[in-house]
Amino acid sequence: TLLISTPPTRTYTKHSPLRCTPRFQTTRTRRPRSPTSAPDSALWSKSPSPAKRILSEPARSRLIRARGKKTNTTMDATLDALLGSGDFDAIAKVCDDFELESVAPLRTDWPYALHMLGHMVCGDLENARFVWKRVPPARAAEDEDLKAVFSVLQSMWTRDFPAVHHAMGGAGVAWSARLAPVVQHLASAFRADTVALLTKAYTTVSVAHVASCLGMSEQEASHMAMGLGWELDASDGMLTVVKPPATEQQQLAMDSLKDLTEYTVHLSDLSEEKEA
């Protein structure tokens, strides 16, 4: 018997009719240049094949710091423009956007107090609480404006109306020049919302209760209520609340409810007649 041994086969990848290259042939790579061979060698390092330029760690740190400075400058300019124009409702969104786009840890002087006030102006107490939870403990213990804003937030969260006004403008409360106009706007908006709640909740209410909820004296509360058309009984200090006229949409809703009630009563009468 004749045994014929055949050599093992090798696999080739054909790139052109005139050249064949083994499939797993290693590719030669260029050695990285020495630190003194080019001026940009401190910023860039060569990687093996495929050749890509990757930032070295010191250069990456410098780039992050540069971007952070640019972001902080842009954010400060944007917030100053909003404060100057009185567009306080947009503060929260601007702070949220810059916080999400930040490529580095937040700066140590991040405007947490203004960030919280922005959410409170929009009535978003939940997100204001989350901003407070992100404040570093050391900053929360030292920043007086931040502690004052948190006191207002606590009172709003518990719906303690007299405490809200005391925290915003009580004795011993001094706001910085940057936060003062936002706090003043928040106090006016909160007082208007409180008046709307009192109008819906009461038909008669005492002057003392109105003054307590609005954070003002009884004389100021009486003057404000009479300006809204409420009637004051000087003998017992009670106010008769005058409801504002219903809007067209509210009137349509009341008419629909009235029609539904009459239809239900009619069906009930028919059912009783059939049973009789």
Disulfide bonds with the S-S distance in Angstrom:
none
